[in-house]
Amino acid sequence: MRPRKSLGNCETRFRLPSQGNRVTMRALIIVSEAPPVQSGVAKSVEELATGLRARGHDVEVVSSADAPSFRRDEFRLSLLAVKFPGLAKRLRQFDVVNVHGPSPSISDLHLALLRLIPRSKRPRVVYTHHFTMDLSPPWTNPLTQLYDRAHRWLASWTADRVIVTTDSYRELVSAYTERANVHVVPWGVDHRRFHARNRIERSPGEPLRVLYLGQLRQYKGPDIALAAIGGQQDLFLTLAGGGPMADGLESTAAAEGWNNVAIVGRVSDAELPALFASHDVVVLPSTTAKEAFGIVLLEGMASGCVPVATDLPGLCDIAGLSGTVVPVEDPQALQAALLEYANNPIRWAEQSVESIEVASKFDWSRTVDEYEALLEW
């Protein structure tokens, strides 16, 4: 596999997790979203909790589903913290508390409340940092930036250890805590489900098949994908997912008369392997740093898709390993990158093989192994 050059400030380096001695522990995970919610955060916590339980550990997950909450577009508030007094009475039952964030009114308040408990009377605290707060509209940026910095400082002040998913996030978080205290543990992929053995190869003369899979929300950039691909006869776009932008995207495609776009709506978990197998590129044109690791990129790579994503923390680490990273909110650059693959099948084939090889190094069992060692220390 040929080496990849550094992409701006984003370094594409990963350390593979190591095996360690396993000791049964009692762990509490506090997170904003957990199944049946469908999101990257919920998916990663589900894999983590399931994997730890399979190793004999006692894991309890507390999420926003356990308390009333309010949501408007990307803004969410939860009353989960009001249950903390009852939870605090049970803290001695746990060996470690793993708080996932940032999540306003959940991760911040629980970290602050844990900090109020003397260290000798509370379990170990490990904080997992998923993404950077970056909400719309633009006038909120100073507030979200202030919140994000305060949250990272609170996490470094409270947590005994901090976990991030990529090196670019380690650089961001290390500005607020000791670098040695920040550990990189990437998420994984289920290779039993996502693999290239069942790929449906593209026929000669057929357009490059591009898959967008995710929520149809502004920060995910489905409109960027549509603007880049709509009307380009060498490209075909499948938009899979649901969300508030669905109707608008359908209206735009219909008004423009684009026949190279399919908006298929939400797909079931069982349908995902076949969906990846019938596409050549998986694209994630997210527009803000709220986008996290991009598990969908890994699942596509394991299936033989080449990843194309925007130059944001987390995404650039993954896509840069075997695919292409493009500037944020630049449909022309995205279009050019995709047309390069459409017109250069040899390059696409080489990077498809590289993507499969890279994805083979990311596995949920390795993620759980590393978490197990960091939570047990």
Summary of the structure (lengths in Angstrom):
residues: 377
radius of gyration: 20.8
end to end distance: 35.5
largest distance: 67.6
contacts: 1278
relative contact order: 0.15
helix: 43%
strand: 18%
